[in-house]
Amino acid sequence: MINKERATQFLQTLVQINSVNPPANELVVAHKIAEHCTSYGLEVDIQMIDDARANIIVRLLSNAKEKNASLVFSGHLDTVPVGDIPWDYEPFSAEIIDGKMYGRGTTDMKGGVAALLEAMIILKEKKIPLKGDLLFLGTAGEEVDCIGAKQAIETDIVKNAGAIIIAEPSSGEIFCAHKGVLWLEIETFGKTAHGSMPQNGINAITHMHKVISALQTYSFRAVEEHPLLGRPTLVISTIKGGVTTNVIPDYCAIRIDIRSTPLLSHQEIIEDIKGIIGEVQKTEHDFNAKIHVLHDLNSIDYSGSQALLAQLKAVKNELSNVTLLEKGVNYYTDGSVFSVATNAPIIIYGPGNENLAHQPNEHIEMNAFFDAIEFYSVFAERYLT
C-alpha cells in the first residue's frame, strides 16, 4: 500500500531544494535523502565529491547467506537552470495544481528519485526476505558532466549489479537504449585590426563561417538507421566572437552537440570534423583553428536483455493492463558511464514526461508518480525474491 501523503511530502521537500547545476550543491539533497531514509531503517552512505557536492548510496540489504546479484536503482540529484522564460508557478514551490506538482526537477528527475526511494521504504516495511541487495545510487552532476557517476563506478555498487533501473523521465515506458553524446568546441583565431581597415586584420568570424557552412553539409559515415534510436544528429548550439562593431574579430568559437547511435564511432566523427577543418584551411589564407572534446559518452542498447525486459513488461501489464514495447530515447543518462564498469543491463523507466524536461512550468502528474512507486516496489520484490 502506497503512503501517498509521505511520498508527496518527500517529493515536495526535494523539489524545494535548489540544486540547479551549476553550482548544484547536491550535498544538501543528499543530506535530506539520508535524513528521510534512515528514519525508515535504510542504511545510507554519502560519498563526497567536494565541499558542496556528493553522491548518496541507500541500501536495503539482504540477509541471505548466498546473495544473488543486486538490483540498483539510480537517479541524479542536480537539475538544469530555471531559464529566462517566466513560469506560471514559482519554480521551487512544488505547488500541486489539478493533480500536477510544478517545479524544476519534478520530471527531471526528482520525481523518479522520490519514487525509487519510496519503493525501497515500502519493501523495508513489508519485511520480505530478499535474495539480493536493493540499492539506490543518487549521483551528482548528470546534467553537466556526470561527475558523480564517474566517481561512483570506482565502487562495487555498480560492479556487482545484476540490473540497473534509472528513473529518468520516460512517461512510464521502457527505454532500453539511448543515444550517446559528443560535445565539441571549435575555435578560429585571427588578427585584430580597425574596422575601417579590414585588410590589416584576419577575421576569425569569417573563417568560422566557412567551417559552419561545411558542417551543415556533413554526413555521418554510418548510413543505417538504428532500429530504436533512428539517425544521429549534429547541432551547432553556441557561437561567440568579436568585441565591438568597429574591430576586426581575432577570435570565434562554436560548440557542437552531436547525438550518436551504437553504429557510430566517436573517434571517427572527430577525425571527420578535423578533416573538414583541414579542407577549409586549404582554401582560406591565414586560417588557424583548434578543436576540443568537451563531453564524450557512448550510446547504450540493451534491447537484447530479453529476460529482464520480459519481467518489466509483465509487471507493467499486470498493474496497468498496458503492453509495453522496448524503445530508445535521444537524451543520454548516467547509464553511459555505468556501462563502462558493468555488463548488467541498464533500463530507463520513470514517471516524468521527457518532453517536459528542461522546460518552463515543468511538472509531474501525481498519479503517474504513484504508479511508478507501485511499479518499482512490485518489480524489485519479484526480482529479488
N, C-alpha and C positions, 0 to 999 in steps of 0.2 A: 504494500500500500504506500503510495507516494504522499509524503508530508508536503503538500503544496505550499503551505504558508512558510515552512522552513526553507524550502528551495527558493521561493520567490524572494524572501528577505535576504538570503545569502547572495543571490544574483544581483539584487539591488546594491548590496554592500560593495561587490566587486566593481560594478559599473560606476559607482560614485567615486571610486579612486581614479584619479587622473594618472594613467600610465602611458600617455602619448609618447611615442618614440620618434625623435629624441626629446628629452633625455631618458624617458621610460620609467625609471625608478621602480622597477619590478619588485624590489625588496619589500616595498610597502604591501603589494598584492600578496607576495609570498607569506609575509607575517600574518595577514588576515586569513589566508587559507589555513596556515598552521594552527592559528587560534581556533578556527572553526572545526577542523578535522580532529585535533587532539581532544576536543571536548566530547567527541563521539567515539573515542577509543582507537583511532587510527594512529599509526606511527608516522612521524614526519621528520625529514631532514631538509635543511636549507643549504643549498650549495652556492656559496658566494662567488661572484664574478668580479665585482669591485665594491666600493663602499655603498653604492646605492642600487646595485643590480645583482640578481640572484635567480637561480633555478630552485624549484622545490620538488621533492620526491615524497609522495604519500604512499604508505604501504598497508595493505590488508594481507597479512602473512598466513600461509597455510601451516598447519601443524602436522602435515603428512610426513612420515619418516622418509619416504622417497617421493620427492616432489616432481610433478610434471612441469613442463615449461611454463613460464609466467605469461600472463596477459598484461600488456602495457596499454594504459590509456594515456593520451598526450594532448596538450594544448599549450598555446603561448599566452603570456601574461601581458604583453605590450599591445598597444593599439596604434593606428595611424592618427595624424592630427585631425582636428575638428574640421579644418578647411575655412575658407573665406565666405562661403555662402551661408546666409543666416538660417538657423534651424527654427522650426516651429516650437520645439521644446528644448529646454536647456540641456546641452549635450551630456552633462554628468548628473542629471537629475534622477535617472532611472524611473521616470514617471510612467505609470500604466494608464493608458487611454484605450478604451474599446478593445480590451484583451490583448494589447500590444505594449511591451515595455520599450521605451525610447531611450537612446543614449549611445555614445561612442563605445563600441565594443560589444554591444548586445548580441549582434550577429557574428562579428569577427573579433574575438571569439570567446568572450567571457560567458556567453550563454552556453556554449559547448563545454567549457571548463566546469561551470557550476553543475551542469547536468551529469558529467562524469563523476564528480565528487559526491553528489547526492546519491548516485547509484552505488558507490562504494559504501556509503553510510548505511544504505538500505541492506546491503549484504552483511555488513557487520552486525546490524541489529537482528538479522534473521538467524545468525549463529550457525550457518550451514558449513559443515566441514568442506574445505576446499582442497583439491589435489595439487593446486599450484598457487603461486602468489598473484594477487591482483595489485598492480602498481599504477600510480599516476605520476607522470613527469610533466611539470609545468616549466616551460622554458622562457628565457629572456631573449628579446631581440629578433624574433622571427620576421617582423615587418621590415627590418633593415638589412641585417647581415647574418642572422641565425647564430649569433654568438653563443647563445645558451645551448642550442643543440650540438654545436661543435664541441663545447666543453662536456656535455652530457655523454657523448659517445665514448669518453675515456672511462666511464663507469660500467659496471656489469648490468645495470638496469636495462640497457638496450641489447647488449651482447647475449643475454640469457633469455630474451623474449621468444615466445612461441608465435605471437602475433602482436601487432601494434594497431590500435584504433586511434586515429587523430580526429578530433571533433571540430574540424574546420567546417564552415557552413556548406551544407550540401542539399538543403531543402529536404532532408530526410531520405535522400537517395544514397546509393553506394557508389563511391568513386574509387576505382581500383587502379587508376592511372592519372598522372598529371604531368604537365609539361615541365621541362627544365627551364632555367633562366640563365642568360648570359648578358651581363651589362658591360658595355664598352664605352670608353671615353676616347674621342679623337681630338687632338689639338693641332692647330696650324699656327705657325709663327711667321711674322712678317717684320716690317721695319716702319717705325713711326715717321711721319712727315706732316707738314702743314696741309690742311685740306685743300688749299688753293694750289698746291704743287704736288699732285699725286705721283708725278714722275720720279720724285725723290724718295718715295716710300715703297713698301711692299704690303699689299692689302691682304691681311690674313683672312678677312671675311670673304673676299672674292675667291680666294683659294679654297676656303671651306665650301663655298657654293659648288665648286667643281666636284668635291667629294660627295656632297649631298646628292647631287644630280646622278652620280654613278651609283650610289647606294639605292636610289629609287628604282633602278633597273636590275638590281642584283637578284639572282635566282639561287636558292639553296640547292646543293648538289643532289639531295635525295628528292626524287620526284613523286615517290609513292605517298599516298595519304594514309596516315596511321588510322587503323580502324576505330580507335576510341578518341584520339586526340586531334585528328584532322591534320592540317598543314602547319608548319612553323610560321612565325610572324616576326617582322622586324619593324620597329617604330623608332623614329628619331624624336626623342621626347624632350630634350632641353637644348638650348643654344645660348651662348653668351659671347660677347666680343665688343670691342670698341669702348672708348672712354667719353667721347663727346663728338658733336656733329662735325667740327672743323679739324679733326685729327685723323689721319690715316691709321686704321687699326693694325696694331702689330701682334694681336693675339685673338684667336677664336677657338671655342671648344664646343663640341656637341656630345651628348650622351645618347646611347642607343640601347633600347630594350628588345632583346631577342628571346622569344619563347620557342623552345626546341622540342622535338619528339625523340623517342628512342632510336629512330632511324638516322639520326644526325650525330656527327662528332663535333663537339665544340671547338676542338683544335683545328679541324678543317675549316670551320666558319671563320675563325680568327685568321687563318692563313689566307682565305679568300679575301677578307677585308684588307689585309696587308697588301695583297695583290692589287686591289682597287686603288689603294693609296699609291702604290708603285706606278700604276698606269697613269694616274694624274700627274705624278712627278715627271714623267717623260714629256708631257706636253706643256707644263707650266714652268716658266723661268723662275728661279729662286724659290721654288716650292719646298717647304720644310714642315713635316708633320710627324706626330708621335701617336701611338695607340696604347691604351692601358686597359687591363681587365679589372673591373670593379667588383663583379659578383659572378660566380660560376658554380651553378648547381645542376646536377643531372636530372633528367626526367625519370619517372618510375612507371612501371607497368606490372601489376600483379594479377592480371586477368587470368593467369594460369593457375591461381590458387583456388582451385575449384572446391576443395573440401571446406575451406573457411568460408568462401562465398556462399556455398550451399547452406551452411549453418546460419549465416547472417540473413539470407533471404527467407529461410524457414521461420526465424523469429519474427521478422517483419511481416510476413504473410499471416502468421498466427495472431499477432497483435493488432494489425491494421487491415487485414484482408487485402493486402497490396502485393502484387508480384513485381519485384524489382529486377531490373536488368543492370549488369555492371556497366559503368560509364567512365569517361575520363573528363578532366576539367583543365582549363587553361592556366589557372593560377598554380604557384608552387607552394610547398609546405616544408616543414622541418623533416618530412619523410625523405627528402633528397639527402640530407645529412645522415639520418639514421641508416639509410640503405647501404652506406659505406661500411658500417660496423656490424651489420646483421643480415642474415638470409631470411629472416622472418618476414612474412607478408605484411605490408603496410596498407591499411584501408582507411579511407576518409568517410566519415559518417557524422553529420552534425545537424542540429536543429535549425540553424540560421539559414536565411536565404542568401546565397552567394551573390546575387545581383544587388543586394543592399550593402554589401561590404564597401567600406571607404566612402560611402555616400552621406550627404546631409540627411537628417531625420532617420538615421539607422535605427532599426527596431527589430524585435523578435516577437513572434506570435507565442503567447504564453502556452497555448495548447500544444504547439509544436515542441516547446521546451519540456513540458510534462511528458509528452510522448517519447522524447529522447531519453529521459531518465528511465522510463519503464523499459525501453529497448535495451539500453546499456546494462541495466541490472539483470534482466532476463538472459541476455546473451552471455554476460560474464558468468552467471551462475551455471549455465549449461556448459560453457567452455571449460570451466574449472572443476566440474564435479563428475 
